[in-house]
Amino acid sequence: MTDVPDRLYDLPPSAKLVLKVLEVDGAMTQGQIAAESRLSKRTVRFALESLREADVVHEGVYFRDARKSLYSIADSMSTDESTAASD
């Protein structure tokens, strides 16, 4: 079984799907995540909020359209993964 940081266990399934989409496809906007995951924009918004609260996702500026945000996996997550892999 793969080691998963404890903070991911309590996340809703939609947040876990959004996290997986970001892991596979890289940084994306909320609309891009909704299109790729086939979740509603409202569900993606809730999932991203849950992921931000768990300090799993980083929200940055989307330079093509400053009204939107660009979401990516936070550096703290990659640190957790590398620590778990070395255990």
PDB file of N, CA, C and O in Angstrom, chain B, residues numbered from 101:
ATOM      1  N   MET B 101       0.851  -1.193   0.000  1.00  0.00           N
ATOM      2  CA  MET B 101       0.000   0.000   0.000  1.00  0.00           C
ATOM      3  C   MET B 101       0.884   1.239   0.000  1.00  0.00           C
ATOM      4  O   MET B 101       1.893   1.281   0.705  1.00  0.00           O
ATOM      5  N   THR B 102       0.513   2.255  -0.789  1.00  0.00           N
ATOM      6  CA  THR B 102       1.300   3.474  -0.836  1.00  0.00           C
ATOM      7  C   THR B 102       0.998   4.322   0.381  1.00  0.00           C
ATOM      8  O   THR B 102      -0.122   4.321   0.892  1.00  0.00           O
ATOM      9  N   ASP B 103       2.002   5.043   0.837  1.00  0.00           N
ATOM     10  CA  ASP B 103       1.812   5.937   1.971  1.00  0.00           C
ATOM     11  C   ASP B 103       1.141   7.207   1.494  1.00  0.00           C
ATOM     12  O   ASP B 103       1.568   7.814   0.512  1.00  0.00           O
ATOM     13  N   VAL B 104       0.094   7.606   2.187  1.00  0.00           N
ATOM     14  CA  VAL B 104      -0.635   8.819   1.857  1.00  0.00           C
ATOM     15  C   VAL B 104      -0.593   9.712   3.081  1.00  0.00           C
ATOM     16  O   VAL B 104      -0.878   9.255   4.188  1.00  0.00           O
ATOM     17  N   PRO B 105      -0.238  10.995   2.899  1.00  0.00           N
ATOM     18  CA  PRO B 105      -0.232  11.887   4.058  1.00  0.00           C
ATOM     19  C   PRO B 105      -1.583  11.879   4.767  1.00  0.00           C
ATOM     20  O   PRO B 105      -2.631  11.828   4.123  1.00  0.00           O
ATOM     21  N   ASP B 106      -1.551  11.930   6.083  1.00  0.00           N
ATOM     22  CA  ASP B 106      -2.769  11.867   6.885  1.00  0.00           C
ATOM     23  C   ASP B 106      -3.787  12.937   6.516  1.00  0.00           C
ATOM     24  O   ASP B 106      -4.993  12.710   6.623  1.00  0.00           O
ATOM     25  N   ARG B 107      -3.314  14.094   6.085  1.00  0.00           N
ATOM     26  CA  ARG B 107      -4.243  15.189   5.790  1.00  0.00           C
ATOM     27  C   ARG B 107      -5.125  14.903   4.571  1.00  0.00           C
ATOM     28  O   ARG B 107      -6.096  15.624   4.342  1.00  0.00           O
ATOM     29  N   LEU B 108      -4.811  13.875   3.790  1.00  0.00           N
ATOM     30  CA  LEU B 108      -5.617  13.544   2.620  1.00  0.00           C
ATOM     31  C   LEU B 108      -6.772  12.599   2.932  1.00  0.00           C
ATOM     32  O   LEU B 108      -7.732  12.529   2.164  1.00  0.00           O
ATOM     33  N   TYR B 109      -6.697  11.878   4.036  1.00  0.00           N
ATOM     34  CA  TYR B 109      -7.734  10.894   4.361  1.00  0.00           C
ATOM     35  C   TYR B 109      -9.112  11.518   4.540  1.00  0.00           C
ATOM     36  O   TYR B 109     -10.109  10.922   4.134  1.00  0.00           O
ATOM     37  N   ASP B 110      -9.190  12.692   5.134  1.00  0.00           N
ATOM     38  CA  ASP B 110     -10.483  13.310   5.432  1.00  0.00           C
ATOM     39  C   ASP B 110     -11.046  14.148   4.290  1.00  0.00           C
ATOM     40  O   ASP B 110     -12.134  14.710   4.417  1.00  0.00           O
ATOM     41  N   LEU B 111     -10.328  14.238   3.190  1.00  0.00           N
ATOM     42  CA  LEU B 111     -10.813  15.031   2.061  1.00  0.00           C
ATOM     43  C   LEU B 111     -11.959  14.314   1.349  1.00  0.00           C
ATOM     44  O   LEU B 111     -11.991  13.084   1.298  1.00  0.00           O
ATOM     45  N   PRO B 112     -12.903  15.090   0.797  1.00  0.00           N
ATOM     46  CA  PRO B 112     -13.985  14.464   0.027  1.00  0.00           C
ATOM     47  C   PRO B 112     -13.442  13.844  -1.264  1.00  0.00           C
ATOM     48  O   PRO B 112     -12.378  14.239  -1.739  1.00  0.00           O
ATOM     49  N   PRO B 113     -14.160  12.884  -1.826  1.00  0.00           N
ATOM     50  CA  PRO B 113     -13.706  12.237  -3.067  1.00  0.00           C
ATOM     51  C   PRO B 113     -13.455  13.223  -4.210  1.00  0.00           C
ATOM     52  O   PRO B 113     -12.535  13.027  -5.004  1.00  0.00           O
ATOM     53  N   SER B 114     -14.255  14.266  -4.298  1.00  0.00           N
ATOM     54  CA  SER B 114     -14.051  15.253  -5.365  1.00  0.00           C
ATOM     55  C   SER B 114     -12.701  15.950  -5.225  1.00  0.00           C
ATOM     56  O   SER B 114     -12.046  16.235  -6.227  1.00  0.00           O
ATOM     57  N   ALA B 115     -12.282  16.223  -4.001  1.00  0.00           N
ATOM     58  CA  ALA B 115     -10.988  16.870  -3.775  1.00  0.00           C
ATOM     59  C   ALA B 115      -9.849  15.929  -4.165  1.00  0.00           C
ATOM     60  O   ALA B 115      -8.838  16.361  -4.717  1.00  0.00           O
ATOM     61  N   LYS B 116     -10.022  14.651  -3.875  1.00  0.00           N
ATOM     62  CA  LYS B 116      -8.992  13.671  -4.254  1.00  0.00           C
ATOM     63  C   LYS B 116      -8.891  13.560  -5.771  1.00  0.00           C
ATOM     64  O   LYS B 116      -7.794  13.406  -6.309  1.00  0.00           O
ATOM     65  N   LEU B 117     -10.026  13.636  -6.465  1.00  0.00           N
ATOM     66  CA  LEU B 117     -10.016  13.593  -7.929  1.00  0.00           C
ATOM     67  C   LEU B 117      -9.332  14.833  -8.486  1.00  0.00           C
ATOM     68  O   LEU B 117      -8.519  14.733  -9.405  1.00  0.00           O
ATOM     69  N   VAL B 118      -9.650  15.992  -7.943  1.00  0.00           N
ATOM     70  CA  VAL B 118      -9.018  17.236  -8.389  1.00  0.00           C
ATOM     71  C   VAL B 118      -7.510  17.173  -8.156  1.00  0.00           C
ATOM     72  O   VAL B 118      -6.731  17.600  -9.008  1.00  0.00           O
ATOM     73  N   LEU B 119      -7.105  16.648  -7.023  1.00  0.00           N
ATOM     74  CA  LEU B 119      -5.679  16.503  -6.739  1.00  0.00           C
ATOM     75  C   LEU B 119      -5.003  15.592  -7.764  1.00  0.00           C
ATOM     76  O   LEU B 119      -3.901  15.886  -8.227  1.00  0.00           O
ATOM     77  N   LYS B 120      -5.652  14.507  -8.111  1.00  0.00           N
ATOM     78  CA  LYS B 120      -5.102  13.573  -9.106  1.00  0.00           C
ATOM     79  C   LYS B 120      -5.004  14.243 -10.481  1.00  0.00           C
ATOM     80  O   LYS B 120      -4.016  14.054 -11.190  1.00  0.00           O
ATOM     81  N   VAL B 121      -6.012  15.015 -10.856  1.00  0.00           N
ATOM     82  CA  VAL B 121      -5.986  15.732 -12.135  1.00  0.00           C
ATOM     83  C   VAL B 121      -4.805  16.699 -12.162  1.00  0.00           C
ATOM     84  O   VAL B 121      -4.101  16.785 -13.168  1.00  0.00           O
ATOM     85  N   LEU B 122      -4.581  17.427 -11.066  1.00  0.00           N
ATOM     86  CA  LEU B 122      -3.454  18.354 -11.002  1.00  0.00           C
ATOM     87  C   LEU B 122      -2.119  17.614 -11.029  1.00  0.00           C
ATOM     88  O   LEU B 122      -1.144  18.096 -11.605  1.00  0.00           O
ATOM     89  N   GLU B 123      -2.086  16.450 -10.407  1.00  0.00           N
ATOM     90  CA  GLU B 123      -0.863  15.641 -10.397  1.00  0.00           C
ATOM     91  C   GLU B 123      -0.510  15.173 -11.814  1.00  0.00           C
ATOM     92  O   GLU B 123       0.655  15.188 -12.211  1.00  0.00           O
ATOM     93  N   VAL B 124      -1.519  14.762 -12.558  1.00  0.00           N
ATOM     94  CA  VAL B 124      -1.288  14.228 -13.908  1.00  0.00           C
ATOM     95  C   VAL B 124      -1.071  15.342 -14.930  1.00  0.00           C
ATOM     96  O   VAL B 124      -0.155  15.261 -15.750  1.00  0.00           O
ATOM     97  N   ASP B 125      -1.903  16.376 -14.886  1.00  0.00           N
ATOM     98  CA  ASP B 125      -1.890  17.404 -15.935  1.00  0.00           C
ATOM     99  C   ASP B 125      -1.115  18.667 -15.584  1.00  0.00           C
ATOM    100  O   ASP B 125      -0.882  19.501 -16.460  1.00  0.00           O
ATOM    101  N   GLY B 126      -0.714  18.831 -14.341  1.00  0.00           N
ATOM    102  CA  GLY B 126       0.008  20.040 -13.952  1.00  0.00           C
ATOM    103  C   GLY B 126      -0.948  21.169 -13.595  1.00  0.00           C
ATOM    104  O   GLY B 126      -2.142  20.942 -13.400  1.00  0.00           O
ATOM    105  N   ALA B 127      -0.425  22.372 -13.511  1.00  0.00           N
ATOM    106  CA  ALA B 127      -1.191  23.549 -13.096  1.00  0.00           C
ATOM    107  C   ALA B 127      -2.338  23.834 -14.064  1.00  0.00           C
ATOM    108  O   ALA B 127      -2.175  23.765 -15.282  1.00  0.00           O
ATOM    109  N   MET B 128      -3.503  24.156 -13.493  1.00  0.00           N
ATOM    110  CA  MET B 128      -4.701  24.407 -14.300  1.00  0.00           C
ATOM    111  C   MET B 128      -5.585  25.448 -13.613  1.00  0.00           C
ATOM    112  O   MET B 128      -5.462  25.694 -12.413  1.00  0.00           O
ATOM    113  N   THR B 129      -6.481  26.056 -14.400  1.00  0.00           N
ATOM    114  CA  THR B 129      -7.495  26.949 -13.835  1.00  0.00           C
ATOM    115  C   THR B 129      -8.672  26.109 -13.353  1.00  0.00           C
ATOM    116  O   THR B 129      -8.759  24.916 -13.642  1.00  0.00           O
ATOM    117  N   GLN B 130      -9.569  26.742 -12.620  1.00  0.00           N
ATOM    118  CA  GLN B 130     -10.753  26.038 -12.128  1.00  0.00           C
ATOM    119  C   GLN B 130     -11.580  25.489 -13.288  1.00  0.00           C
ATOM    120  O   GLN B 130     -12.046  24.351 -13.226  1.00  0.00           O
ATOM    121  N   GLY B 131     -11.763  26.268 -14.329  1.00  0.00           N
ATOM    122  CA  GLY B 131     -12.531  25.818 -15.488  1.00  0.00           C
ATOM    123  C   GLY B 131     -11.881  24.639 -16.200  1.00  0.00           C
ATOM    124  O   GLY B 131     -12.564  23.713 -16.638  1.00  0.00           O
ATOM    125  N   GLN B 132     -10.552  24.680 -16.310  1.00  0.00           N
ATOM    126  CA  GLN B 132      -9.836  23.576 -16.942  1.00  0.00           C
ATOM    127  C   GLN B 132      -9.964  22.303 -16.112  1.00  0.00           C
ATOM    128  O   GLN B 132     -10.128  21.211 -16.656  1.00  0.00           O
ATOM    129  N   ILE B 133      -9.888  22.452 -14.779  1.00  0.00           N
ATOM    130  CA  ILE B 133     -10.048  21.298 -13.893  1.00  0.00           C
ATOM    131  C   ILE B 133     -11.447  20.715 -14.041  1.00  0.00           C
ATOM    132  O   ILE B 133     -11.611  19.496 -14.098  1.00  0.00           O
ATOM    133  N   ALA B 134     -12.454  21.580 -14.101  1.00  0.00           N
ATOM    134  CA  ALA B 134     -13.838  21.126 -14.249  1.00  0.00           C
ATOM    135  C   ALA B 134     -14.014  20.364 -15.558  1.00  0.00           C
ATOM    136  O   ALA B 134     -14.673  19.324 -15.590  1.00  0.00           O
ATOM    137  N   ALA B 135     -13.433  20.872 -16.623  1.00  0.00           N
ATOM    138  CA  ALA B 135     -13.555  20.208 -17.921  1.00  0.00           C
ATOM    139  C   ALA B 135     -12.841  18.857 -17.916  1.00  0.00           C
ATOM    140  O   ALA B 135     -13.374  17.874 -18.430  1.00  0.00           O
ATOM    141  N   GLU B 136     -11.661  18.804 -17.350  1.00  0.00           N
ATOM    142  CA  GLU B 136     -10.862  17.574 -17.349  1.00  0.00           C
ATOM    143  C   GLU B 136     -11.462  16.508 -16.431  1.00  0.00           C
ATOM    144  O   GLU B 136     -11.464  15.323 -16.766  1.00  0.00           O
ATOM    145  N   SER B 137     -11.976  16.937 -15.266  1.00  0.00           N
ATOM    146  CA  SER B 137     -12.502  15.980 -14.289  1.00  0.00           C
ATOM    147  C   SER B 137     -13.974  15.653 -14.520  1.00  0.00           C
ATOM    148  O   SER B 137     -14.495  14.685 -13.966  1.00  0.00           O
ATOM    149  N   ARG B 138     -14.644  16.469 -15.342  1.00  0.00           N
ATOM    150  CA  ARG B 138     -16.085  16.339 -15.607  1.00  0.00           C
ATOM    151  C   ARG B 138     -16.931  16.566 -14.350  1.00  0.00           C
ATOM    152  O   ARG B 138     -18.054  16.073 -14.241  1.00  0.00           O
ATOM    153  N   LEU B 139     -16.362  17.325 -13.406  1.00  0.00           N
ATOM    154  CA  LEU B 139     -17.109  17.751 -12.221  1.00  0.00           C
ATOM    155  C   LEU B 139     -17.691  19.128 -12.501  1.00  0.00           C
ATOM    156  O   LEU B 139     -17.189  19.853 -13.360  1.00  0.00           O
ATOM    157  N   SER B 140     -18.754  19.493 -11.775  1.00  0.00           N
ATOM    158  CA  SER B 140     -19.312  20.829 -11.954  1.00  0.00           C
ATOM    159  C   SER B 140     -18.340  21.864 -11.390  1.00  0.00           C
ATOM    160  O   SER B 140     -17.512  21.549 -10.535  1.00  0.00           O
ATOM    161  N   LYS B 141     -18.446  23.104 -11.876  1.00  0.00           N
ATOM    162  CA  LYS B 141     -17.563  24.168 -11.390  1.00  0.00           C
ATOM    163  C   LYS B 141     -17.752  24.386  -9.891  1.00  0.00           C
ATOM    164  O   LYS B 141     -16.789  24.670  -9.178  1.00  0.00           O
ATOM    165  N   ARG B 142     -18.971  24.258  -9.417  1.00  0.00           N
ATOM    166  CA  ARG B 142     -19.241  24.428  -7.984  1.00  0.00           C
ATOM    167  C   ARG B 142     -18.540  23.335  -7.169  1.00  0.00           C
ATOM    168  O   ARG B 142     -17.972  23.617  -6.114  1.00  0.00           O
ATOM    169  N   THR B 143     -18.577  22.098  -7.652  1.00  0.00           N
ATOM    170  CA  THR B 143     -17.909  20.990  -6.963  1.00  0.00           C
ATOM    171  C   THR B 143     -16.404  21.192  -6.971  1.00  0.00           C
ATOM    172  O   THR B 143     -15.737  20.938  -5.968  1.00  0.00           O
ATOM    173  N   VAL B 144     -15.862  21.647  -8.096  1.00  0.00           N
ATOM    174  CA  VAL B 144     -14.422  21.911  -8.188  1.00  0.00           C
ATOM    175  C   VAL B 144     -14.042  23.036  -7.232  1.00  0.00           C
ATOM    176  O   VAL B 144     -13.012  22.956  -6.563  1.00  0.00           O
ATOM    177  N   ARG B 145     -14.853  24.070  -7.161  1.00  0.00           N
ATOM    178  CA  ARG B 145     -14.584  25.184  -6.249  1.00  0.00           C
ATOM    179  C   ARG B 145     -14.527  24.692  -4.807  1.00  0.00           C
ATOM    180  O   ARG B 145     -13.627  25.074  -4.059  1.00  0.00           O
ATOM    181  N   PHE B 146     -15.485  23.843  -4.407  1.00  0.00           N
ATOM    182  CA  PHE B 146     -15.500  23.274  -3.056  1.00  0.00           C
ATOM    183  C   PHE B 146     -14.271  22.387  -2.831  1.00  0.00           C
ATOM    184  O   PHE B 146     -13.656  22.436  -1.766  1.00  0.00           O
ATOM    185  N   ALA B 147     -13.916  21.585  -3.826  1.00  0.00           N
ATOM    186  CA  ALA B 147     -12.752  20.700  -3.718  1.00  0.00           C
ATOM    187  C   ALA B 147     -11.472  21.514  -3.565  1.00  0.00           C
ATOM    188  O   ALA B 147     -10.624  21.184  -2.737  1.00  0.00           O
ATOM    189  N   LEU B 148     -11.328  22.569  -4.351  1.00  0.00           N
ATOM    190  CA  LEU B 148     -10.139  23.408  -4.259  1.00  0.00           C
ATOM    191  C   LEU B 148     -10.057  24.103  -2.907  1.00  0.00           C
ATOM    192  O   LEU B 148      -8.970  24.260  -2.351  1.00  0.00           O
ATOM    193  N   GLU B 149     -11.197  24.517  -2.380  1.00  0.00           N
ATOM    194  CA  GLU B 149     -11.227  25.131  -1.047  1.00  0.00           C
ATOM    195  C   GLU B 149     -10.752  24.128   0.006  1.00  0.00           C
ATOM    196  O   GLU B 149      -9.970  24.474   0.891  1.00  0.00           O
ATOM    197  N   SER B 150     -11.220  22.904  -0.091  1.00  0.00           N
ATOM    198  CA  SER B 150     -10.799  21.853   0.848  1.00  0.00           C
ATOM    199  C   SER B 150      -9.304  21.577   0.724  1.00  0.00           C
ATOM    200  O   SER B 150      -8.619  21.397   1.731  1.00  0.00           O
ATOM    201  N   LEU B 151      -8.804  21.545  -0.490  1.00  0.00           N
ATOM    202  CA  LEU B 151      -7.384  21.288  -0.726  1.00  0.00           C
ATOM    203  C   LEU B 151      -6.515  22.443  -0.235  1.00  0.00           C
ATOM    204  O   LEU B 151      -5.422  22.217   0.283  1.00  0.00           O
ATOM    205  N   ARG B 152      -6.992  23.681  -0.394  1.00  0.00           N
ATOM    206  CA  ARG B 152      -6.236  24.834   0.111  1.00  0.00           C
ATOM    207  C   ARG B 152      -6.182  24.809   1.635  1.00  0.00           C
ATOM    208  O   ARG B 152      -5.140  25.086   2.228  1.00  0.00           O
ATOM    209  N   GLU B 153      -7.309  24.475   2.269  1.00  0.00           N
ATOM    210  CA  GLU B 153      -7.345  24.401   3.739  1.00  0.00           C
ATOM    211  C   GLU B 153      -6.401  23.327   4.267  1.00  0.00           C
ATOM    212  O   GLU B 153      -5.832  23.473   5.349  1.00  0.00           O
ATOM    213  N   ALA B 154      -6.235  22.250   3.504  1.00  0.00           N
ATOM    214  CA  ALA B 154      -5.328  21.166   3.903  1.00  0.00           C
ATOM    215  C   ALA B 154      -3.889  21.472   3.492  1.00  0.00           C
ATOM    216  O   ALA B 154      -2.994  20.658   3.720  1.00  0.00           O
ATOM    217  N   ASP B 155      -3.662  22.637   2.891  1.00  0.00           N
ATOM    218  CA  ASP B 155      -2.331  23.061   2.444  1.00  0.00           C
ATOM    219  C   ASP B 155      -1.744  22.081   1.429  1.00  0.00           C
ATOM    220  O   ASP B 155      -0.561  21.745   1.474  1.00  0.00           O
ATOM    221  N   VAL B 156      -2.599  21.636   0.521  1.00  0.00           N
ATOM    222  CA  VAL B 156      -2.191  20.671  -0.500  1.00  0.00           C
ATOM    223  C   VAL B 156      -2.057  21.338  -1.868  1.00  0.00           C
ATOM    224  O   VAL B 156      -1.273  20.895  -2.708  1.00  0.00           O
ATOM    225  N   VAL B 157      -2.827  22.404  -2.083  1.00  0.00           N
ATOM    226  CA  VAL B 157      -2.852  23.086  -3.383  1.00  0.00           C
ATOM    227  C   VAL B 157      -2.417  24.535  -3.208  1.00  0.00           C
ATOM    228  O   VAL B 157      -2.748  25.194  -2.222  1.00  0.00           O
ATOM    229  N   HIS B 158      -1.668  25.006  -4.190  1.00  0.00           N
ATOM    230  CA  HIS B 158      -1.214  26.397  -4.212  1.00  0.00           C
ATOM    231  C   HIS B 158      -2.039  27.157  -5.255  1.00  0.00           C
ATOM    232  O   HIS B 158      -2.263  26.663  -6.360  1.00  0.00           O
ATOM    233  N   GLU B 159      -2.483  28.351  -4.896  1.00  0.00           N
ATOM    234  CA  GLU B 159      -3.247  29.200  -5.812  1.00  0.00           C
ATOM    235  C   GLU B 159      -2.353  30.339  -6.272  1.00  0.00           C
ATOM    236  O   GLU B 159      -1.836  31.102  -5.456  1.00  0.00           O
ATOM    237  N   GLY B 160      -2.175  30.449  -7.569  1.00  0.00           N
ATOM    238  CA  GLY B 160      -1.327  31.500  -8.126  1.00  0.00           C
ATOM    239  C   GLY B 160      -2.071  32.321  -9.159  1.00  0.00           C
ATOM    240  O   GLY B 160      -3.257  32.103  -9.403  1.00  0.00           O
ATOM    241  N   VAL B 161      -1.373  33.262  -9.764  1.00  0.00           N
ATOM    242  CA  VAL B 161      -1.951  34.149 -10.770  1.00  0.00           C
ATOM    243  C   VAL B 161      -1.869  33.476 -12.137  1.00  0.00           C
ATOM    244  O   VAL B 161      -0.835  32.922 -12.512  1.00  0.00           O
ATOM    245  N   TYR B 162      -2.976  33.536 -12.871  1.00  0.00           N
ATOM    246  CA  TYR B 162      -3.032  33.029 -14.238  1.00  0.00           C
ATOM    247  C   TYR B 162      -2.771  34.229 -15.146  1.00  0.00           C
ATOM    248  O   TYR B 162      -3.652  35.069 -15.328  1.00  0.00           O
ATOM    249  N   PHE B 163      -1.573  34.317 -15.714  1.00  0.00           N
ATOM    250  CA  PHE B 163      -1.153  35.513 -16.433  1.00  0.00           C
ATOM    251  C   PHE B 163      -1.913  35.749 -17.734  1.00  0.00           C
ATOM    252  O   PHE B 163      -1.968  36.887 -18.202  1.00  0.00           O
ATOM    253  N   ARG B 164      -2.493  34.728 -18.325  1.00  0.00           N
ATOM    254  CA  ARG B 164      -3.272  34.922 -19.557  1.00  0.00           C
ATOM    255  C   ARG B 164      -4.567  35.668 -19.284  1.00  0.00           C
ATOM    256  O   ARG B 164      -5.068  36.384 -20.151  1.00  0.00           O
ATOM    257  N   ASP B 165      -5.113  35.505 -18.082  1.00  0.00           N
ATOM    258  CA  ASP B 165      -6.351  36.182 -17.689  1.00  0.00           C
ATOM    259  C   ASP B 165      -6.293  36.386 -16.183  1.00  0.00           C
ATOM    260  O   ASP B 165      -6.559  35.460 -15.416  1.00  0.00           O
ATOM    261  N   ALA B 166      -5.948  37.592 -15.761  1.00  0.00           N
ATOM    262  CA  ALA B 166      -5.710  37.872 -14.344  1.00  0.00           C
ATOM    263  C   ALA B 166      -6.964  37.715 -13.477  1.00  0.00           C
ATOM    264  O   ALA B 166      -6.868  37.735 -12.250  1.00  0.00           O
ATOM    265  N   ARG B 167      -8.125  37.561 -14.095  1.00  0.00           N
ATOM    266  CA  ARG B 167      -9.347  37.334 -13.315  1.00  0.00           C
ATOM    267  C   ARG B 167      -9.420  35.907 -12.793  1.00  0.00           C
ATOM    268  O   ARG B 167     -10.201  35.609 -11.889  1.00  0.00           O
ATOM    269  N   LYS B 168      -8.607  35.027 -13.362  1.00  0.00           N
ATOM    270  CA  LYS B 168      -8.620  33.615 -12.981  1.00  0.00           C
ATOM    271  C   LYS B 168      -7.392  33.278 -12.146  1.00  0.00           C
ATOM    272  O   LYS B 168      -6.390  33.993 -12.164  1.00  0.00           O
ATOM    273  N   SER B 169      -7.494  32.178 -11.418  1.00  0.00           N
ATOM    274  CA  SER B 169      -6.363  31.686 -10.633  1.00  0.00           C
ATOM    275  C   SER B 169      -5.839  30.403 -11.261  1.00  0.00           C
ATOM    276  O   SER B 169      -6.571  29.671 -11.927  1.00  0.00           O
ATOM    277  N   LEU B 170      -4.571  30.151 -11.035  1.00  0.00           N
ATOM    278  CA  LEU B 170      -3.927  28.939 -11.512  1.00  0.00           C
ATOM    279  C   LEU B 170      -3.620  28.070 -10.290  1.00  0.00           C
ATOM    280  O   LEU B 170      -2.980  28.526  -9.343  1.00  0.00           O
ATOM    281  N   TYR B 171      -4.075  26.833 -10.318  1.00  0.00           N
ATOM    282  CA  TYR B 171      -3.917  25.934  -9.179  1.00  0.00           C
ATOM    283  C   TYR B 171      -2.875  24.873  -9.494  1.00  0.00           C
ATOM    284  O   TYR B 171      -2.843  24.321 -10.594  1.00  0.00           O
ATOM    285  N   SER B 172      -2.034  24.600  -8.524  1.00  0.00           N
ATOM    286  CA  SER B 172      -1.017  23.563  -8.661  1.00  0.00           C
ATOM    287  C   SER B 172      -0.823  22.888  -7.313  1.00  0.00           C
ATOM    288  O   SER B 172      -1.254  23.398  -6.279  1.00  0.00           O
ATOM    289  N   ILE B 173      -0.173  21.742  -7.340  1.00  0.00           N
ATOM    290  CA  ILE B 173       0.089  21.018  -6.100  1.00  0.00           C
ATOM    291  C   ILE B 173       1.148  21.787  -5.320  1.00  0.00           C
ATOM    292  O   ILE B 173       2.175  22.179  -5.874  1.00  0.00           O
ATOM    293  N   ALA B 174       0.895  22.000  -4.040  1.00  0.00           N
ATOM    294  CA  ALA B 174       1.796  22.774  -3.202  1.00  0.00           C
ATOM    295  C   ALA B 174       3.126  22.064  -3.009  1.00  0.00           C
ATOM    296  O   ALA B 174       3.205  20.836  -3.053  1.00  0.00           O
ATOM    297  N   ASP B 175       4.159  22.849  -2.795  1.00  0.00           N
ATOM    298  CA  ASP B 175       5.494  22.300  -2.555  1.00  0.00           C
ATOM    299  C   ASP B 175       5.504  21.396  -1.331  1.00  0.00           C
ATOM    300  O   ASP B 175       6.272  20.435  -1.283  1.00  0.00           O
ATOM    301  N   SER B 176       4.667  21.687  -0.345  1.00  0.00           N
ATOM    302  CA  SER B 176       4.629  20.865   0.873  1.00  0.00           C
ATOM    303  C   SER B 176       4.180  19.448   0.568  1.00  0.00           C
ATOM    304  O   SER B 176       4.575  18.516   1.269  1.00  0.00           O
ATOM    305  N   MET B 177       3.362  19.263  -0.465  1.00  0.00           N
ATOM    306  CA  MET B 177       2.920  17.914  -0.855  1.00  0.00           C
ATOM    307  C   MET B 177       4.069  17.114  -1.440  1.00  0.00           C
ATOM    308  O   MET B 177       4.223  15.935  -1.120  1.00  0.00           O
ATOM    309  N   SER B 178       4.872  17.726  -2.284  1.00  0.00           N
ATOM    310  CA  SER B 178       5.987  16.989  -2.873  1.00  0.00           C
ATOM    311  C   SER B 178       7.015  16.639  -1.805  1.00  0.00           C
ATOM    312  O   SER B 178       7.690  15.616  -1.913  1.00  0.00           O
ATOM    313  N   THR B 179       7.144  17.470  -0.780  1.00  0.00           N
ATOM    314  CA  THR B 179       8.026  17.171   0.343  1.00  0.00           C
ATOM    315  C   THR B 179       7.501  15.959   1.108  1.00  0.00           C
ATOM    316  O   THR B 179       8.277  15.081   1.486  1.00  0.00           O
ATOM    317  N   ASP B 180       6.170  15.904   1.342  1.00  0.00           N
ATOM    318  CA  ASP B 180       5.560  14.773   2.021  1.00  0.00           C
ATOM    319  C   ASP B 180       5.760  13.486   1.245  1.00  0.00           C
ATOM    320  O   ASP B 180       6.055  12.445   1.832  1.00  0.00           O
ATOM    321  N   GLU B 181       5.601  13.550  -0.080  1.00  0.00           N
ATOM    322  CA  GLU B 181       5.732  12.364  -0.922  1.00  0.00           C
ATOM    323  C   GLU B 181       7.158  11.832  -0.913  1.00  0.00           C
ATOM    324  O   GLU B 181       7.370  10.622  -0.850  1.00  0.00           O
ATOM    325  N   SER B 182       8.145  12.739  -0.976  1.00  0.00           N
ATOM    326  CA  SER B 182       9.533  12.294  -0.983  1.00  0.00           C
ATOM    327  C   SER B 182       9.927  11.722   0.382  1.00  0.00           C
ATOM    328  O   SER B 182      10.723  10.786   0.455  1.00  0.00           O
ATOM    329  N   THR B 183       9.376  12.279   1.455  1.00  0.00           N
ATOM    330  CA  THR B 183       9.634  11.753   2.795  1.00  0.00           C
ATOM    331  C   THR B 183       9.017  10.382   2.953  1.00  0.00           C
ATOM    332  O   THR B 183       9.641   9.484   3.518  1.00  0.00           O
ATOM    333  N   ALA B 184       7.781  10.202   2.453  1.00  0.00           N
ATOM    334  CA  ALA B 184       7.095   8.909   2.562  1.00  0.00           C
ATOM    335  C   ALA B 184       7.810   7.850   1.736  1.00  0.00           C
ATOM    336  O   ALA B 184       7.866   6.686   2.134  1.00  0.00           O
ATOM    337  N   ALA B 185       8.358   8.241   0.588  1.00  0.00           N
ATOM    338  CA  ALA B 185       9.046   7.279  -0.269  1.00  0.00           C
ATOM    339  C   ALA B 185      10.356   6.790   0.349  1.00  0.00           C
ATOM    340  O   ALA B 185      10.783   5.661   0.104  1.00  0.00           O
ATOM    341  N   SER B 186      10.984   7.641   1.144  1.00  0.00           N
ATOM    342  CA  SER B 186      12.251   7.255   1.744  1.00  0.00           C
ATOM    343  C   SER B 186      12.085   6.425   3.009  1.00  0.00           C
ATOM    344  O   SER B 186      13.053   5.836   3.488  1.00  0.00           O
ATOM    345  N   ASP B 187      10.867   6.368   3.560  1.00  0.00           N
ATOM    346  CA  ASP B 187      10.614   5.599   4.786  1.00  0.00           C
ATOM    347  C   ASP B 187      10.600   4.111   4.555  1.00  0.00           C
ATOM    348  O   ASP B 187      10.399   3.342   5.494  1.00  0.00           O
TER     349      ASP B 187
END
